[in-house]
Amino acid sequence: MLHLTLRQLKVFESVAKCRSFSRAAEALHLSQPAVSMQVKQLEESVGLPLFEQMGKKIFLTEAGQEMFRYSRAIAEQLEEMEGVLARLKGLGQGQLKLTVVSTANYFALQLLASFCQRHTGVTVSLDVTNREVLLQQLSSNETDMAIMGLPPEGHDLGAESFMENPLVVIASPGHALAGVRQIKLQDLERETFLVRESGSGTRSAMERFFQEHGIAYKTGMVMSTNEAIKQAVQAGMGLGIVSLHTVALELETGRLAVLDVESFPIMRHWFVVHRQDKRLSPVAAGFKAFLLEEAAALMPGNQASPLSSMPSS
């Protein structure tokens, strides 16, 4: 009979995910010797090595792969048990694990603050990351739900739209096109664009839009964050296409301008997403209902025209 503890399984799972004892120790806020000891005790209980080292890298053995599969199943069962018990307690307390794409972080914090003010016993674990990592977390059931653009098909995910996400063309206030009305799409072919990395939802929407309209655009730089794009655009290095929700402060302070380009904004939507087989806790179900029913109305100026901050020509 195996004699193991949940703590050992948690430590083992972290090492298996990180493929590193030191990174697992950082993630768990433990010392590396403590992590190594927990894994060693688990291996002694199992009677088989769970990891093998090749050079500076560690890999799961066959027994380690089986242990990882069962440890994930046990973790999911425990999470489900916590959810069932939380239902008996109601929405007054509990934990919400939420992951958002970096673009959504600009408004997600406002919505979370509003939700938590109503439910003061709720604690939130928030992870802001890129689209790829977010999908991995959903797949491995590491998060209750996510806020993102339209998720890809074939991932067994349930997704519901809760708010419009207009993509707009931004420029520095001193740009020649700032303040010009009814700019033709063809005029953008002479401009340089600062774009997000391949795989970004905004990048994909931008490429699809220009392709559908037969516009050939010139890429100046590829950047991994919206903040970098905004700063580069503000410095006059080119134009950018970003979510209107990410530039509210810059528009208010006059550091950026939204261009009045025909066929813009590109209208997308924000979605609340979770695994289809996910049994939502009362807190997670309550937050989802909050997004679907109130998020759009709570966002300041959400229904305002994207061009309302532009100076008249």
GUPA-193626 format. One record per residue (C-alpha): residue in three letters; z, y, x. Coordinates in steps of 0.25 Angstrom, whole numbers, padded with zeros to 4 digits, always signed. Example, Ala and Ser with C-alpha at 12.3 -4.5 7.8 and 13.67 -1.06 7.14 Angstrom:
BEGIN
ALA+0031-0018+0049/SER+0029-0004+0055/
***
This chain:
BEGIN
MET+0000+0000+0000/LEU-0004+0014+0005/HIS+0007+0023+0008/LEU+0001+0037+0008/THR+0005+0051+0003/LEU-0003+0062-0004/ARG-0001+0071+0007/GLN-0007+0061+0017/LEU-0019+0060+0007/LYS-0020+0075+0006/VAL-0020+0077+0021/PHE-0030+0066+0023/GLU-0039+0072+0013/SER-0039+0085+0020/VAL-0042+0079+0034/ALA-0054+0071+0027/LYS-0059+0084+0021/CYS-0058+0093+0034/ARG-0062+0082+0043/SER-0051+0088+0052/PHE-0036+0086+0054/SER-0034+0101+0058/ARG-0042+0107+0047/ALA-0035+0098+0037/ALA-0022+0103+0043/GLU-0026+0117+0041/ALA-0030+0115+0026/LEU-0017+0108+0023/HIS-0008+0118+0031/LEU-0003+0106+0040/SER-0002+0104+0055/GLN-0013+0094+0060/PRO-0002+0084+0065/ALA+0003+0083+0051/VAL-0011+0081+0045/SER-0014+0070+0056/MET+0000+0063+0053/GLN-0003+0063+0038/VAL-0017+0056+0040/LYS-0011+0047+0051/GLN-0001+0042+0041/LEU-0011+0040+0030/GLU-0020+0032+0040/GLU-0008+0023+0043/SER-0005+0021+0028/VAL-0020+0017+0026/GLY-0021+0009+0038/LEU-0034+0015+0042/PRO-0039+0027+0049/LEU-0044+0038+0040/PHE-0051+0047+0050/GLU-0059+0044+0063/GLN-0062+0055+0074/MET-0075+0056+0080/GLY-0075+0067+0091/LYS-0068+0079+0085/LYS-0071+0075+0070/ILE-0064+0066+0061/PHE-0070+0057+0050/LEU-0065+0049+0039/THR-0065+0034+0041/GLU-0069+0024+0030/ALA-0055+0023+0026/GLY-0054+0038+0027/GLN-0065+0040+0017/GLU-0059+0031+0007/MET-0046+0038+0009/PHE-0052+0052+0007/ARG-0059+0047-0006/TYR-0046+0041-0012/SER-0038+0054-0007/ARG-0047+0063-0015/ALA-0046+0054-0027/ILE-0031+0055-0026/ALA-0031+0070-0025/GLU-0040+0071-0037/GLN-0031+0063-0045/LEU-0019+0071-0041/GLU-0026+0084-0044/GLU-0030+0078-0058/MET-0015+0074-0060/GLU-0011+0088-0056/GLY-0021+0094-0066/VAL-0015+0085-0078/LEU-0001+0089-0075/ALA-0005+0104-0074/ARG-0011+0102-0088/LEU+0003+0099-0093/LYS+0008+0112-0086/GLY-0003+0121-0092/LEU-0010+0132-0086/GLY+0003+0139-0082/GLN+0002+0133-0068/GLY-0007+0125-0059/GLN-0017+0126-0048/LEU-0031+0130-0048/LYS-0040+0126-0036/LEU-0053+0135-0037/THR-0064+0136-0027/VAL-0074+0148-0028/VAL-0087+0151-0020/SER-0085+0163-0011/THR-0094+0172-0020/ALA-0085+0169-0032/ASN-0072+0173-0024/TYR-0074+0188-0028/PHE-0071+0186-0042/ALA-0064+0172-0042/LEU-0051+0179-0037/GLN-0051+0189-0048/LEU-0052+0178-0059/LEU-0042+0169-0052/ALA-0032+0181-0052/SER-0034+0184-0066/PHE-0032+0169-0070/CYS-0019+0168-0061/GLN-0013+0180-0067/ARG-0014+0173-0081/HIS-0009+0160-0075/THR+0002+0163-0065/GLY+0006+0149-0062/VAL-0008+0145-0057/THR-0011+0144-0042/VAL-0025+0144-0037/SER-0031+0138-0025/LEU-0044+0146-0022/ASP-0055+0142-0012/VAL-0067+0151-0009/THR-0078+0144-0003/ASN-0093+0142-0003/ARG-0101+0134-0013/GLU-0102+0121-0005/VAL-0088+0120-0002/LEU-0084+0123-0017/LEU-0093+0112-0022/GLN-0087+0102-0012/GLN-0073+0106-0017/LEU-0077+0104-0032/SER-0084+0090-0028/SER-0071+0086-0021/ASN-0062+0091-0032/GLU-0055+0100-0022/THR-0055+0112-0032/ASP-0053+0113-0047/MET-0065+0122-0049/ALA-0074+0132-0043/ILE-0081+0145-0045/MET-0095+0146-0040/GLY-0110+0148-0044/LEU-0118+0138-0051/PRO-0114+0124-0045/PRO-0124+0114-0041/GLU-0128+0102-0050/GLY-0124+0088-0047/HIS-0109+0091-0043/ASP-0102+0086-0056/LEU-0097+0100-0058/GLY-0094+0108-0071/ALA-0098+0123-0070/GLU-0096+0134-0080/SER-0101+0148-0079/PHE-0090+0159-0080/MET-0096+0172-0075/GLU-0110+0178-0071/ASN-0113+0179-0056/PRO-0123+0190-0054/LEU-0130+0190-0040/VAL-0134+0204-0036/VAL-0141+0210-0024/ILE-0132+0219-0015/ALA-0135+0229-0005/SER-0128+0240+0003/PRO-0127+0253-0004/GLY-0136+0259+0006/HIS-0147+0250+0004/ALA-0161+0255+0000/LEU-0161+0247-0013/ALA-0146+0251-0017/GLY-0147+0259-0030/VAL-0162+0256-0033/ARG-0164+0251-0047/GLN-0173+0239-0051/ILE-0176+0234-0037/LYS-0187+0224-0037/LEU-0185+0210-0032/GLN-0197+0211-0023/ASP-0189+0223-0016/LEU-0179+0213-0011/GLU-0189+0206-0002/ARG-0188+0217+0008/GLU-0173+0216+0009/THR-0164+0207+0017/PHE-0154+0198+0010/LEU-0141+0193+0015/VAL-0138+0179+0009/ARG-0128+0169+0007/GLU-0129+0155+0014/SER-0138+0144+0008/GLY-0131+0136-0003/SER-0124+0149-0008/GLY-0126+0150-0023/THR-0129+0165-0021/ARG-0140+0162-0011/SER-0146+0151-0020/ALA-0147+0160-0032/MET-0153+0171-0023/GLU-0163+0162-0017/ARG-0167+0156-0031/PHE-0168+0170-0037/PHE-0177+0176-0026/GLN-0186+0163-0026/GLU-0187+0164-0042/HIS-0192+0178-0040/GLY-0201+0176-0028/ILE-0193+0185-0019/ALA-0193+0183-0004/TYR-0180+0188+0002/LYS-0176+0190+0016/THR-0163+0184+0021/GLY-0155+0193+0032/MET-0142+0185+0034/VAL-0136+0173+0027/MET-0121+0174+0025/SER-0110+0165+0020/THR-0102+0175+0012/ASN-0104+0186+0001/GLU-0095+0195+0009/ALA-0104+0194+0021/ILE-0116+0197+0013/LYS-0109+0209+0006/GLN-0105+0215+0019/ALA-0119+0213+0025/VAL-0126+0219+0013/GLN-0116+0231+0014/ALA-0120+0233+0029/GLY-0134+0234+0025/MET-0139+0221+0030/GLY-0147+0217+0018/LEU-0145+0213+0003/GLY-0137+0202-0003/ILE-0136+0195-0016/VAL-0122+0192-0021/SER-0114+0190-0033/LEU-0110+0203-0040/HIS-0096+0198-0041/THR-0095+0198-0025/VAL-0098+0213-0024/ALA-0090+0220-0034/LEU-0081+0227-0024/GLU-0093+0231-0015/LEU-0100+0237-0027/GLU-0088+0245-0032/THR-0086+0251-0018/GLY-0101+0254-0015/ARG-0102+0244-0003/LEU-0113+0236-0010/ALA-0124+0239-0020/VAL-0131+0229-0030/LEU-0146+0231-0030/ASP-0153+0233-0044/VAL-0163+0221-0041/GLU-0172+0216-0053/SER-0168+0202-0058/PHE-0154+0204-0052/PRO-0143+0200-0053/ILE-0145+0185-0052/MET-0136+0180-0062/ARG-0128+0168-0059/HIS-0114+0163-0064/TRP-0101+0159-0059/PHE-0096+0145-0062/VAL-0083+0138-0063/VAL-0085+0124-0058/HIS-0077+0111-0057/ARG-0080+0096-0056/GLN-0084+0090-0070/ASP-0073+0080-0069/LYS-0062+0090-0065/ARG-0050+0089-0074/LEU-0046+0104-0073/SER-0031+0108-0073/PRO-0026+0118-0083/VAL-0027+0129-0073/ALA-0041+0125-0069/ALA-0046+0124-0083/GLY-0039+0137-0086/PHE-0046+0144-0075/LYS-0059+0139-0079/ALA-0057+0144-0093/PHE-0053+0157-0088/LEU-0066+0158-0080/LEU-0075+0154-0091/GLU-0068+0164-0101/GLU-0064+0176-0094/ALA-0070+0177-0079/ALA-0082+0185-0083/ALA-0074+0195-0091/LEU-0063+0197-0080/MET-0073+0200-0069/PRO-0073+0215-0067/GLY-0087+0221-0070/ASN-0093+0207-0072/GLN-0102+0212-0083/ALA-0106+0224-0076/SER-0120+0226-0071/PRO-0122+0222-0056/LEU-0129+0236-0054/SER-0118+0244-0060/SER-0113+0248-0047/MET-0126+0253-0041/PRO-0128+0268-0039/SER-0139+0274-0048/SER-0152+0277-0041/
***
